[in-house]
Amino acid sequence: MAVTTLKRKLRRKRQGQNTRVLRIKQLSAQPVIRNVDVEEIKKGFAEQK
């Protein structure tokens, strides 16, 4: 008995798997935490005025 591979269906299934993995990665990604000097930013605004 011959086995045929449904290439189009397999491609669609893989595409769904990849998008799900990417979505999970995007949801679990955390932004880079930086040390922000608030006083320096306030000085910058005061200088512009």
C-alpha positions, 0 to 999 in steps of 0.5 A: 500500500502506497503512502502519499504525503499531503505537502500542502496540508503539512506546510499549513500545519507547520506554519500554524505551529511556527506562528504559535511558537512565535506568539508564545515567545513574544508574550514571554519576552521581557524588555531590557531593564535600563537604569534611568536617571530621572534627575538628568531627564528633568534637567534636560527639560528645564534646559529646553525651556 
